[in-house]
Amino acid sequence: MEIKLLPLFSTLSLIQVLVGVTHGAECIGLSADVVCECDGYGRCKKGTLEIDPWMQFALKTQREIQIDIPVDRMQIFDAHNAYNNRAYGLAYGANDTCQWPPPYDNVCLGLANHEFSIIDMLNMGVRAVEIDNWYCDGEMRIAHLGTPLAIGCGEFNVLFSDVIADIGQWMQEPGNENEFIQIYINEKYDQGNDAEVNGPMERYFGHDAILSPADLRNTYNGVWPTLRRMREDGKRVVVVSGGDTLHQGKYIHVKGCDGSGSNQFTNYPQCGGKTETNCKRFRGDATHYVFNVIYDGPTATGAITDLSEMVKCRINLPATDMVTPQLMKTAVYTWAYGEPSIPLDEDSCVMLNHEDFRWYTSADCDQSLSYACQSSTDPNDWMVSESTGPYDVTRELCPIGYKFSVPHNGFRQEKLKEVMNGASVWLNFTPWLTGDFPITETPPTDPTFNSANIIKPTWTKYLVLFLILLLGFMNY
Ligand SMILES: *[C@@H]1O[C@H](CO)[C@@H](O)[C@H](O)[C@H]1NC(C)=O
């Protein structure tokens, strides 16, 4: 008996390692579904989340192809109440018991809007973060007040300047020099203490990197510049507030995006009232205060667990709670998994595949395909060229009034899909491989990175497990 128990125990621990049940020894909840280093509460420590380079590159591509769209009309992935994440400790839900996604067990506690730190969210592709600041205990801090349950604000709350420092540090990391971030200061009323708000932004972002209300008036005549223009001018941050001019209007703009109508998003093609010219923010809410009696975010506001429809609709600010690698993967409409599989250079050719409607690099740029053609007057009017040809940006296969192009957002890709007629087409990705801001650095092409390491358990692990059990039975 004892002799047989020993191999049984070792088989059990092997099972745990293989299936990843107890990954990192004490990671819990959403932190147990990813690869990271956990703190004493079992939550991923700030900046330790491993992220699939394929996903990072695909979402980067989706930002870069919007380079000529004004920054107030781009699609930017937004973290609702980004500061209220479990990586900031107990006051921010580190000891929560609600299991994401809902429906929740009613008696659970869900103070947090997020599992992962702002730095990890930025690494996952989020570029808009919401921060609620409150002045208390002699300092400007971050706290979740002004909601049905005021948790209070005190010395245990993180300093506003520490949050801005985190973001500023991320912006300076190698590879992030060109990244643009929008910050939404959700201050319920102007609390004064201007130096405690403007000061950290100036210190950690740099005065010149912030596109201030004065810049917008004087340099851009009140018209929001494109991402390309911002980059040329060294501008990387836009700060907006809920409604009023805050802190002397030195850095904070009054927000121009419509965030009303939470819970009113409708799938493509209705798109919750999103049009080409308006700005729409739809948000979810993960919080849950005991027994549902006080507040349950998922029923009151919604739980966004898939971004694909918001991407098809080019919703400007899909403002989600519980940003995870799994969620962000649903935001990819461009590269197929493992693509680009051929390193990108100025001679690369990219096609939109007619079966999965994803982007692929082609080893044969001489093969004959139709071109994706965009109207010169209506950016959402697409055709495919009648004749086919090798990939060649100097050829004019598109009809008069149309140009060889690439869908700059999920909505335009839907319009292109609708006219594809069962054949793959060339996309004009060349402008993003040449010029001032080329994206030619490609992610590691090992397509097993993600499936093997991030999502567990995987079927291969179950297979190994099955074989081990089979061998075990054969031995006895
Ligand atoms: C947090 O949760 C752990 C595990 O349930 C518990 O041991 C600890 O006392 C909790 N901490 C606080 C401050 O509530």
Ligand as a Chemical Component Dictionary entry (heavy atoms), coordinates in Angstrom:
data_LIG
# 
_chem_comp.id                   LIG 
_chem_comp.type                 NON-POLYMER 
_chem_comp.pdbx_formal_charge   0 
_chem_comp.three_letter_code    LIG 
# 
loop_
_chem_comp_atom.comp_id 
_chem_comp_atom.atom_id 
_chem_comp_atom.alt_atom_id 
_chem_comp_atom.type_symbol 
_chem_comp_atom.charge 
_chem_comp_atom.model_Cartn_x 
_chem_comp_atom.model_Cartn_y 
_chem_comp_atom.model_Cartn_z 
_chem_comp_atom.pdbx_ordinal 
LIG C1 C1 C 0 -6.666 38.294 2.934 1  
LIG O1 O1 O 0 -7.037 36.940 2.628 2  
LIG C2 C2 C 0 -6.251 35.989 3.250 3  
LIG C3 C3 C 0 -6.668 34.629 2.729 4  
LIG O2 O2 O 0 -8.051 34.453 2.854 5  
LIG C4 C4 C 0 -6.375 36.093 4.762 6  
LIG O3 O3 O 0 -5.538 35.169 5.382 7  
LIG C5 C5 C 0 -5.986 37.514 5.173 8  
LIG O4 O4 O 0 -6.219 37.684 6.557 9  
LIG C6 C6 C 0 -6.760 38.559 4.410 10 
LIG N1 N1 N 0 -6.245 39.847 4.759 11 
LIG C7 C7 C 0 -7.014 40.830 5.154 12 
LIG C8 C8 C 0 -6.298 42.053 5.636 13 
LIG O5 O5 O 0 -8.211 40.783 5.131 14 
# 
loop_
_chem_comp_bond.comp_id 
_chem_comp_bond.atom_id_1 
_chem_comp_bond.atom_id_2 
_chem_comp_bond.value_order 
_chem_comp_bond.pdbx_ordinal 
LIG C1 O1 SING 1  
LIG C1 C6 SING 2  
LIG O1 C2 SING 3  
LIG C2 C3 SING 4  
LIG C2 C4 SING 5  
LIG C3 O2 SING 6  
LIG C4 O3 SING 7  
LIG C4 C5 SING 8  
LIG C5 O4 SING 9  
LIG C5 C6 SING 10 
LIG C6 N1 SING 11 
LIG N1 C7 SING 12 
LIG C7 C8 SING 13 
LIG C7 O5 DOUB 14 
# 
